Amino acid sequence: MLRFRSIFFVSVTLILGSCGQQTADFRVAVATFSHETCTFCPGGDVTIEDWERVSPPVGGDALLSGGGYIGGFVSAAEDYGDMELVGLSSPMGVFGGSSRSWNTEETFNHFLDLIIQDLRAALPVDGVYLALHGAMAVRNVPRPEAAIAKRIREVVGPEVPIVASFDLHGNEDGEFLEWADFAFTTKRYPHYDAALQGQRAARALHMTLEGTYAPTTASRKPGIITATVLQWTGASPSMDIMERARRWEAREPSAFVSVFYGYPWSDVPDVGAAIHVMTNNDQELANRIADDMNDFFWRVREDFALGRYPLPDEAAGLVRQAIAQGATPVAVGDHSDRPGDATHILRAFEGAGIQNVLYGTITDPTALEALESAGAQPGDPFDMEIGGFTPSGGAPFRIRGTLAYYDEGFSYDKVAVVEFGEGNVVILTPTYEQVTEPRRFGFLPMGLDRFDVFVVKSRVHFRRGFDETGFAKTIVVVEAPGPFVGTTFLDALPYEHVDLSVLYPFGTPPERR
């Protein structure tokens, strides 16, 4: 059917072209609905207003002009020259990002209804592309991404191919591919390859529309759960797992192999690692690859799922040693701090007398509101307790210094930059901010070369700009002094929808016993 449709559209194109008109062979709807949900984070459920605080829903050319997955998909589609893309009205992001908790069912249905409404208006379409995440969590909707695919399938019917791209932190199982045809995940963490996966999605969709590819799928759940800090693809065995997927794709050109590492901060039933394999009408090959990836994952489970990082006081010693040896700048990843308010490292480093530190950032909306009420200006003295307002944040820490900057920063209307101690600076933001590149500090009124140490709230993404560029000579990842959300102590989390006794390293899957 798809092959016949392709021939028909090509014929129509040639006929219209001879009359001086142009038409695309394939009409493809494009949408995004992406959230990495930390269900254990404070702040209450995410509402419609929380999404629209960042941006109203975006569709049409505005959606198609974005970067990342959609940018990659659009660029590849344009190269083919026969795909007309229709951007559906889509939500663009939650205030607070991945530090925000459950989406309400009303919120989820509101934005999905917008997408479906636009999709119905765009019919007929020949294909659908979705830029998703995989770790969205919604009250009363166990598998949101599968629910999105199901709703779209109900509109477009059984013959229209649906392809999606995902973050490797997604929590998925086989249900998504019951409604969709392809799932492409990033293979690098930090995610350098989002655009590449969008391009691959366009290629797979185009082959299917041409009738040269009949997607056949296989999914596996290795039964492994890990903290995201352990998933960095710059080290083995994480590197080896993704390389094995790439080798299968190199050996079998018709195969696509996607690996999800999972996102343990979402209390959802399909949490943990997963494998999706897609082949061209070859179920035996799909199963063989999926089984091999599943078994390899299990063989390297110990090194993948277990790890230890220094606590703040130990980390302070490591940083002092690096400074004494001239191995600066030092980049410090405060990996566990989801709300962004933790003061553990600040307290330990101050206690150790470490100087010339940039703490970027600490979340404290209350301090920012107090500055606003006082009509604060740069140059004013600063004497206030900051951070430490959540259970995982420790306790507030008093800073006495000078307000060096109080204006726009990152994507916020107001951030505060406070100088204190011996060359130290702390940036206060209204919500969690993960700084992945030194250049994001460009708004500071002082040069970065004055700092020996950069402390950021990040697990792995900070390696993009601080480690893998050679900016920092020393990298230290720090554990929190307690079993809070974000740490490697996943068994301390109050899961309601997850049974850790069937997930390694806290238990064994039934099929492995």
N, C-alpha and C positions, 0 to 999 in steps of 0.2 A: 504493500500500500504506500509506504513512504517513498519507495523508488518510483512508483507511478506518479505520485504527487510531484516529485522533483522534476521529472521529465515534462509534466504538464506545465509547471511554473516556468521552466526554461523556455518552452515553446511560446507561452504567453509573453514572456519578456522579449523574445526575438521579434514577435509580431508588433508589440507596442513600440519597440525600439525603432522599427522601420518607419513608424509614424512620427518619429521625433519625440517619443515619450519614454520614460524609464519607470520601472517598477521592480521592487525587490522580490526575490523568490520566496523568502521565508520571513514571516512576521513573528518576532520573539518578544515576549513580555519580560520585564526585568523588575525585580523588587528586592528590598532588604528588610529584615527584621532581626536584629542581632543584639543580644545581651548576654554577658558573662555574669551570672547572678550568684552573689554570695548570700545564700539564704541564712547564714549564721551572723551576718553583719547587722549592727544596730541601725536604727533610723526609721524603722517601720516599712510597710509594704510600699512598693512603687506604684504610683498613680499615673493617670493620663497627664496630669499637670507636670509631673516629674520628667516625663519624656518631652513635653512641649516646652519646658523651660530651656532646654538646649537649643531646640529648633522646631518649628512646625513641620509636619510631614512634608516631604519633598518628592516630587515626581517629575515626569517629562525630562527635558534636556538637563535640568538642574541635577536630577538624580544620576543621569548618564554621564555627567561631566565630573563625577567624583573619582577618587583614586582607589587604591587597594584592590580588592577582588573585582569590584565593578569596573574600575579603570582598566584592569587587565582584560576582562571579558569584552568590554567595548572596543578596545584597541584591536583585539583578534577578530572580532566580528567585522570591523571596518576593513581589515585586510582581506577578508573573504569577498566583500563587496556585494553580497547578495542577501544580507540580513538587515531587515528593518527592525530597529529596537524601539520598544515602547516602555517608557519609565512609569511604573505604577506608584501612586502616592505611598510613601514609606516613612516610618519613624526613623529618626537619625541618631538617637543616642539619649541615654539617661544622665541626668545631672548626678554626678558622683560615680558614674561608670560602674566598674566591677566591685565597688565597695557598697553597692546598694543591694537591698534584700529582695524578697519575693515580689514578683509582679502580681497584681491582683488579676483575677479572672476577667473582671470588667475591662481592665487596661488592655490585656492581651486581645480580647475579642474586639475591642474598639479599633485597634490599629489593624488587626487582621481583616476586619470588615471593610476598612478603607481600601486595603489591597484588593480584596475580592470585588468590591464595587468597581474599582478601576479596571480590573481584569475583565469583568463582564462587559464593561463599556468598550473594551479594546477588541473583543472577539470579532472575527475568528483569529486565533493565533496558532502558529505552527509549533511553537516551543516556549518553554518558560525557564528563566534563569533566576535563582535565588541566592543572594549573599547572606548567609546565616552565620551563627556562631557554633551552636551545639550545646552550650551550657546555660541556655535560658531556663529559668525556673518560674513556674506559674502556679498559683494556688489552684488545686483541683484539676490541673492538666498535667498528667505525669510526664508526657513526652511532647513538649511544645513544637519542636521542629517537625516531628512526624504529623502533628495536628495541622500545621501549616501546609505541609505537602498534601495531606488528605483533603483539606478544603479546596486547594487548587485543583487537585485531580477531579473532584466532583464537578468543578466548573468546566474544565477543558476536555474531559472525557478520557478514555483509556488509551487513545492512540497518540496523544501529544506528549512528546518527551519532556521530562522535568529534570533539570540538572541543578546542583547546588554546590557551593563552596563553603568550607567550614574552617574554624580554628582547630588546631590539634588538641586543644583543651576541652573539646566537646565531650559531653556524656551522651553516647549514642548506642543503640543496639540495632537489630535488624529491621525494626518497624519503619524507620524512615524510608528504606529502600523497598518496602511493600507498596509505597505510593509514588516514589520517585525512581528515576533510572540511574542517576549518577550522584556520587558524593565525593568531592575533592577536598582533602585537608592540606593545610600547610605542613611541610616536612621539616621546617626549621624553626627553632625557638632560641632567640628572638625570630619573629616572623618576617624574614626577608622576602619570602616567596608568595605573599598574598596575591600580588598582581599575576604572578606566574600561574597560580592555581586558577585564577579567573580566566586566563588564556587557555589553559587546558580544558576548562569547562566549555568554553566556546568551541574548541576543536571537537570535543566529544559530541556536543549537541549538533554541530554542523554535519559530522559524519552520519549521525542518526537521521537527521533530516534528509540527507542525500540518499538514504537507504543503504549505505555501505557498512553500517554498524548496527547490530541488534543487541543491546545491552543485556547481559546475563550477570547476576550478582551472587555473592556469597558473603556472609557476615559471621564474625566470631567474637566472643567475649573471653579474653584470657583469664579473667578473674583476679585482676590486680588493681589495687588502688594506691596512688602515690600523691604526696604533696607536690605542688607544681615546681617548687624550687629544685626538685630532683630531676626534672624533665629537660634540662638544658641539653640541646643537641650538639653542643660543642665538646662533649665528653662521652666516653663509653659508659654503659652500653646503650644509652639513648641514641648516640650517633650510629651505632651498629644496627639498631632496629630500623631506623629510617634508611640507612644504606641498603639493608636487605630488601626493603620495599622498592628502592630505585633499581636494584639489580634485577628483581623480577620484571620490572617494567622494561628494562633494557633487553633482557633475554626474550621476553614475550611482548613484542611491540603492540599487540592488541589489548594488553592488560593494563589496568589502572589499579594501583594499590594505595589505599588510604589508611592511615593509622591515627587513631585517637588515643591520646594519653589520659584523657579524663580531667575532670575538674572537681576535686573532692569537697569544695566549699559549697556545693549545691546538694541539698538533701533530696535527691531524686532517685528513683528505682534503677535507672540504667547508668548509675555513676561508675566511673572507672574506665579502663582501657577497652578499646574495641578496634576491630579490623573490618574494613569494607573492601571487597575486590570486585571489579567489573571487567568482564571479558566480552568478546564479540561472539555471541551465540555459542559459547563453549563452557557449559556448566561444570564439566569434569575439571577443566583447567582452573576455573574460579575456585572450586572446592580445594584443589590441590595447593594452590597458592595460599588460600586462607588458612588451611591446616598447617602449612609450613610456617607462616608468620605467627600463628597462634602458639605453636610448639616452641619456636625460637624465643618468643616473648617469655614463655614460662621458664625456659632454660636460663635466661639471664635475669630472672625476677629478683634475686637477692641483691645484686649490685644495683639494679634499677630502683628498687623500692625502699632501700634502707640507706640512710646517710646521717652524718652528724656534722653540726656546725657549732662554732664557738659561741658561748653566751657573752653578753656585753662586756663583762669584766675581763674575760679571756681575750676577747676581740680588741679591747683597749691595749692590752699588752702586745698583741701582734702589730697593731698600728704604730705604737711607740717604737717597736723594733724596726719596722719598715722606714720610719722617719729617720731614725739614727743611722740606718744604712744608706740613706739617700735614695731609697726606692719609692720616690714620690712622683706624681701624686698618688694617693691611695683612694680607691673607690670602695665604699662600704655599702653593701646592700642590706637594708633592714627588711628582710624578706617576708616576715610574718605579719607586718602591720597593714591589715586591710583597711581599717578606718583612717589611718594616717596620723593618729594622735599620740602614738607611743613615744615615751620619753626615756626609755631604758638606755639607749645608746648615748643620748645627750647627757644623762646623769652619769653614766660610767666614764665617758670621755672627759667630762668636766672634773670628775673625781680624780682622774689620772693626770690631769693637767695638760691634756693635748691641746695644742694651739693651732691657729690658722685653719679652722674647720668651717666648711659651708654645710649647714644642715638644710637640705632642700627636698622636702619641706616638712612642716608639722601642721596638721589640721587644727584650727582653732577659730571657729566662727564667732564664738563669744568674745574673744580678744579683739577681733576685727570690728565687731559691733561696738565695743567699748571705745576703740580708737575713733570710729565714725562719730559716735555721740560726743566725744570730747573735741571734735574738730581738729584732730591731730595733724601735724605738719612735719615734714622731714626736718631733722635737727632737734626735735622734741626729745626729752628724756623718756626712757621706757622702763617701767618697773611693774612687771605683771607675771603671774603664773600662767604658763602655757601648756597646752596638751593634757594628756592623761585623764580624759573625761569618759573613757569607756573602760570596761574591765580589762581589756587587753592592753590598754594604754599605760598601765602602771599608775603613776600619780602625777599631778601637775608639777612642773618644774619652774622655779622662779628665775626670771631673766632680768637683770639690771643692765641697761645699756642705752643706746641712742637709736631712735627711729631714723634709719638712713634713707628709706624710700617708702612711700605710701601711695600707690597708684595702680594702674593696670599691670597685670602680669599673668603669664600663661594664657588662659582663656577667661580670666576673671576680671571683673571691674576693679576690684581692689585686692591687693595683697600687701603685706607689711614685710619690710626687710629691716631686721634689727641687728646692729653691731654690738657685741658684748665681749667681755674678757680680753684675752690676748689674741686679737685678730680673728675672732670668731663671728660668724653671721648665721642667723636663722631666718628662714622665709616662712611666714604664716599664710596659710591658704584657707578658704572657706570649706573645702572638702578635700578628700584624698587626691593627691597628685603624684603620679609616677613619672619621674624625670628619666628619660632614656638617653638623652643626648646633652652634652655640655652646652651646646649652642642654645638650648632652651633657657639658659640662665642669662641670655643676652640683654635682658632688660635691667640687670643689676647695675647700680651706679659705681661699681668697682670691677676691676679686671679679675679674671679667673686665675691668673698667674700668681696671685697673692695667697692662694689656698694650697695647703699640703694634703688636705683630706676633704673628700666629698661624700656626704652621707645622704643616700637617697632611699625612698620607700619603694623598693623593687626586689623582685625575686631573681629574674633572669633578663628581662628586657633591657635593663641598664647596661648589660654587656655590649649591646649594639653600639653605643657611643663611647663608653668608658673603657671597655676591655678589647673588643674585636677591632678597634681602630688604632690601638696602641696608645691611647690618651693616658691611661693610668698604668703605672708600672706594677702596682700591687692591687689585688682584688681580695676583699674579705667579705664573706657572706655571714650574717649574724643571726643566731637563733634567739627567740624571746625567752625570758626566764619564767615560763609558765605554759601550760597546755591550752593556749588560746587559739581561736580561729586564726588560721594562717600558718601555724607551726607545723612541724612534722608529726606532732602527736595527735594523729587523726582519731585515735580511739578515745580521746577526751571530748570529742564533739557530740552533742546530743542528737544524733541521727534518729529520725522517726520513720524514714522510708528506705533506709539502707541497713542491711544485715552484714556487719563487718565480719562475722564468723565464717562467711563464705567468700571472703576476699583476702588475698595475700597482701601484706604480711601479717594480718590479724587473724587469718583463718585460711581454710582451704576450700576451693570450689568443690561441690559434690562430685563433679566428673573427674576430679584429680585425686580423689581419695582411693 
